[in-house]
Amino acid sequence: TESKRLHYVYVESQDNATADPVIVWFNGGPVCSSLLGFMQEHGPFVFEDNSTILQKNAQPWNLHANVLYLESPAGVGWSVGEKLTDLKHTDMSQSKDAFAALEAWYRAFPERMTNELYISGESYGGIYVPYLAW
C-alpha cells in the first residue's frame, strides 16, 4: 500500500552490471533486516564477528551479480508503515508488498529489466522467496 515503504540497499555487479543477474535477497526472522546479509554475510564490505571494523569482503555476491537487499516486511529495519495495520503481515501480504517494492525498483532502474532475476533468502526468507516468485 502507499502507506508502506520498503527500504533497500542495491549494489551493482563489480563485473558487468549490464549483463550480470539481479539477485533479490531476504533475511528471515521473520523480523530480521536484510542488511544483516549485506553487512555480515555477502555484501561488498562486512563486519567480522565481534569486530567494529568494516572490512572488504573477499567474496561478495556482487562480484558477478547485482544484489538488491530488500528489508521486508514493513516495520523491519528501515522499512516503515504509517499505520498500525501496516505492521500486521501474512506471508501473502508480505509477498504483495515485496512485489510492489520490486516493481518500484524496476521503475527506478529500468536498465535492469533485461537482466536475469534470482530471488534468494535464508531462514524465514525461505518462505518469502517462493511467495514472491509465485
Secondary structure by P-SEA (a helix, b strand, c coil): cccbbbbbcccccccccccbbbbbbbbcccccccccccccccccbbbcccccbbbbbcccccccccccccccccccccbbbcccccccccaaaaaaaaaaaaaaaaaacccccccbbbbbcccaaaaaaaaaac
